[in-house]
Amino acid sequence: MTNEPPNSSTPSARPSASISAIVPARNEEAVIAACVESLARQPEIREILVVNDQSADKTADIVRSLMAKIPQLRLLETNGVPSGWIGKNNAVFLGAKEAKSAWLLFTDADAELQPGAAARSLEIAQETTAALISFSPEQITESWYEKALIPFVYSRLAKHFSYDDVNNPASPAAAANGQFLMIQRDAYQSIGGHASVAAEVLEDVALAKRAKVAGFRPWFGSGQGIVRVRMYRSFGAMWQGWKKNLFLLVGGTPRAVFRELESTIPWIPLALIFLGIKIPVATLLGVCLLLMRQLTYGLEIARNQYPFKFIIYYVPAVALYAGVLWASYRGHAKGMVEWKGREVPVTLPGAPR
């Protein structure tokens, strides 16, 4: 799969359906204003529901200040996390119950919609008859560790989640990205909404699977020019985020983890470099093979619309990816991962919940 942006041509007749945007927010004071303002600039979005999930910072105060100039903005509050639910799933479910539009857009507080994003989403729905539209956002990377790990992760995920397969009604493949997931209200209610995936860490993928099994067509594509996200603003947050999700994203089994480590770590070049302690020519051969792996990686991330120059981060990217994948596996094996100050219960597939 290569991340090609959706066709940006604009049909003469735009769909007139309205959208309710639902934003779960827990300690998002650094990003919530930009997110809400980007939603408010979309004429098709008739209401914006920010669901404050027990934030300990100024998230709620910022939203209240924005309500004075954005009349379609509302602030909702959660009252803790019910048993059997994950916090984000509970928050968006509460928002969906209050929403009034024909389409529900679930988006994260760190996402910023680009001009025309909502209109383009409705156009894709009209062109494809899809009931669920999701974009994999353009990823903003600023620190070295973001530039190393995030392109590597998304290039690997491109091998696991093919847009063509997801968008093929004849294929059982289904996926979505919760940073931008828009679904018809009737379809959402028909499959049980987020209540049907209450305990799922990857609620976006689970929701897409339920929709496709129920006969609703999904559409999944690149969010270049549609929606931008800077997912993590610290190394700790990045590590926690991928520790929570990566094990499930690569397949959710120990075998899938070992297969992923086998295919991503340059075992032969590293072995030859190590062997070079005794046989110097082996070091030269190992370095040459490692450079070839690095070049292949550069071409791969370029196909997925990341700068080719990020090739310089290949070695730390491999190390970070292997480390966080193993940590994710161990966290899921122990039955608990942490996210935003909460412990999230998880189980290995097949284990009782």
SVG drawing of the C-alpha trace seen along z (x, -y; Angstrom):
<svg xmlns="http://www.w3.org/2000/svg" viewBox="-30 -35 70 54">
<polyline fill="none" stroke="black" stroke-width="0.4" points="0.0,0.0 1.2,-3.5 -0.3,-6.5 -1.7,-8.3 -3.9,-11.3 -7.6,-11.2 -8.6,-12.8 -9.0,-16.5 -11.2,-17.4 -14.5,-19.0 -17.8,-17.9 -20.1,-20.7 -22.8,-19.6 -21.6,-19.2 -23.4,-16.8 -25.6,-18.7 -25.5,-16.2 -24.5,-17.7 -21.9,-16.4 -21.6,-16.2 -17.9,-16.3 -17.1,-14.4 -13.8,-15.0 -12.8,-13.1 -10.4,-15.2 -8.3,-14.2 -5.6,-16.7 -5.4,-18.3 -4.8,-21.9 -1.9,-22.2 -3.9,-21.2 -7.7,-21.4 -8.0,-25.0 -6.4,-24.3 -8.5,-21.2 -11.8,-22.9 -11.0,-25.9 -10.2,-23.7 -13.5,-21.9 -15.4,-25.2 -14.0,-26.3 -15.8,-23.4 -19.3,-24.6 -20.6,-21.0 -19.9,-20.5 -23.1,-21.7 -22.1,-20.9 -18.9,-20.2 -19.1,-18.2 -16.0,-18.1 -16.3,-15.4 -14.0,-16.3 -12.8,-13.1 -11.9,-14.2 -9.0,-16.4 -6.7,-17.7 -5.5,-20.7 -7.1,-23.7 -8.8,-21.7 -12.4,-22.4 -11.6,-26.1 -10.2,-26.5 -13.3,-24.9 -15.6,-27.2 -13.7,-30.3 -14.1,-29.1 -17.8,-28.6 -18.3,-32.4 -17.2,-32.7 -18.1,-29.3 -21.9,-28.9 -22.0,-25.3 -19.5,-24.2 -20.7,-22.3 -18.8,-20.9 -19.8,-17.6 -18.4,-15.9 -17.8,-12.2 -18.3,-10.9 -15.5,-8.4 -15.0,-5.2 -17.7,-2.5 -16.7,1.1 -15.9,2.9 -15.1,-0.3 -12.0,-2.1 -12.1,-5.8 -11.9,-7.1 -14.7,-4.7 -16.9,-5.9 -16.3,-9.5 -17.1,-9.3 -20.1,-7.1 -21.5,-9.8 -20.9,-12.4 -22.6,-10.3 -25.7,-10.0 -25.9,-13.8 -25.2,-14.3 -28.0,-15.3 -26.5,-15.1 -26.8,-12.4 -23.0,-11.8 -20.8,-11.4 -17.2,-12.4 -14.9,-11.0 -11.6,-12.8 -8.8,-13.3 -8.0,-16.5 -4.5,-16.6 -6.0,-16.4 -6.4,-19.5 -8.7,-19.4 -7.5,-21.2 -9.7,-23.5 -12.4,-21.5 -11.8,-18.3 -15.4,-17.7 -16.7,-18.5 -14.2,-16.1 -15.3,-13.3 -18.9,-13.7 -18.0,-13.7 -16.1,-10.4 -19.1,-8.9 -21.3,-10.0 -18.9,-8.7 -18.3,-5.4 -21.6,-4.8 -19.5,-4.2 -21.1,-4.4 -17.7,-4.8 -15.0,-7.2 -11.6,-7.2 -8.3,-8.9 -4.8,-8.0 -3.7,-11.5 -0.6,-13.3 1.9,-12.9 3.7,-16.0 7.2,-15.0 9.5,-17.5 11.8,-15.7 14.4,-13.1 12.6,-10.3 9.3,-11.1 11.2,-11.3 12.7,-7.9 9.8,-5.9 6.6,-7.2 7.6,-6.8 8.9,-3.3 5.7,-2.3 3.4,-3.6 5.5,-2.0 5.1,1.3 1.3,0.8 1.0,0.1 1.9,3.8 -0.7,4.9 -3.6,2.6 -4.0,2.2 -6.3,-0.6 -7.3,1.5 -8.2,4.5 -10.2,2.4 -12.1,0.6 -12.9,3.8 -16.4,5.0 -15.4,8.6 -12.4,8.6 -12.9,9.3 -10.1,6.7 -11.3,3.8 -9.5,0.9 -10.0,-2.7 -8.0,-5.4 -9.8,-6.9 -8.0,-10.3 -10.6,-10.8 -13.5,-8.3 -16.7,-9.5 -19.7,-7.2 -23.4,-7.4 -25.5,-7.8 -27.9,-5.0 -25.0,-2.6 -23.3,-3.5 -26.5,-2.8 -27.2,0.4 -23.8,2.0 -24.2,0.9 -21.9,-2.1 -19.0,-2.2 -20.9,-0.2 -20.2,2.8 -16.4,2.2 -16.4,0.8 -13.3,2.7 -11.4,2.6 -8.0,0.8 -8.2,0.5 -11.8,-0.6 -11.4,-2.2 -10.4,1.0 -13.0,3.0 -15.7,0.6 -14.7,0.8 -14.8,4.6 -18.3,4.6 -19.5,2.2 -18.1,4.2 -19.4,7.5 -22.9,5.9 -22.8,5.0 -21.8,1.3 -19.1,0.3 -16.0,-1.4 -13.6,-3.7 -10.0,-4.2 -7.3,-6.3 -4.5,-8.8 -5.2,-12.0 -2.6,-14.1 -4.1,-17.5 -7.2,-16.5 -6.1,-16.1 -2.8,-16.6 -1.8,-15.2 1.2,-15.5 0.5,-12.5 3.1,-12.8 5.0,-15.8 7.3,-13.8 9.3,-10.6 7.4,-9.2 4.0,-9.8 5.2,-8.3 6.4,-5.2 3.2,-4.8 1.0,-5.3 2.7,-2.7 3.1,-0.3 -0.7,-0.4 -1.4,0.2 1.5,1.8 1.1,5.4 -2.5,5.4 -1.7,3.5 0.9,6.1 -1.5,9.0 -2.0,9.4 -0.2,12.7 3.2,13.7 3.9,15.3 3.1,12.0 5.5,10.2 8.4,12.6 7.6,12.5 7.7,8.7 11.0,8.7 12.5,11.2 11.6,9.2 12.5,5.7 15.8,6.2 18.8,6.5 20.1,9.7 22.5,10.7 24.3,7.3 24.6,7.1 26.0,10.6 28.6,9.9 29.6,6.7 30.0,8.6 31.9,11.3 34.3,8.6 35.9,8.6 37.8,11.7 37.4,11.4 37.7,7.7 36.3,8.3 33.0,9.4 32.6,5.9 32.8,4.4 30.3,6.8 28.0,6.2 28.2,2.4 27.4,2.7 24.3,4.9 23.2,2.5 23.5,-0.5 21.4,1.5 18.7,2.1 18.8,-1.6 18.4,-2.6 15.4,-0.2 13.9,-1.8 14.3,-5.3 12.5,-4.3 9.7,-2.7 9.1,-5.8 9.2,-8.0 6.4,-5.9 4.4,-6.5 4.9,-10.2 7.6,-10.8 10.8,-12.7 13.5,-10.5 16.1,-12.3 14.6,-10.5 16.7,-7.6 19.4,-8.9 17.2,-7.7 17.0,-4.1 19.2,-2.5 17.6,-4.2 14.2,-3.6 14.8,0.2 16.0,0.1 13.0,-2.0 10.5,0.2 11.9,3.4 11.9,2.0 8.4,0.7 7.0,3.7 8.5,6.0 7.2,3.7 3.8,3.7 3.8,7.5 4.9,7.8 2.3,5.2 -0.5,7.1 0.9,10.4 0.7,9.0 -2.8,7.7 -2.3,4.0 -0.9,1.0 -0.9,-2.7 -2.3,-5.6 -2.9,-9.2 -2.6,-8.4 -4.9,-5.4 -4.2,-1.7 -5.9,-0.1 -6.8,3.6 -5.9,5.7 -5.8,9.4 -4.0,11.6 -6.3,13.1 -8.2,16.1 -7.7,15.2 -10.8,14.7 -11.7,11.0"/>
</svg>
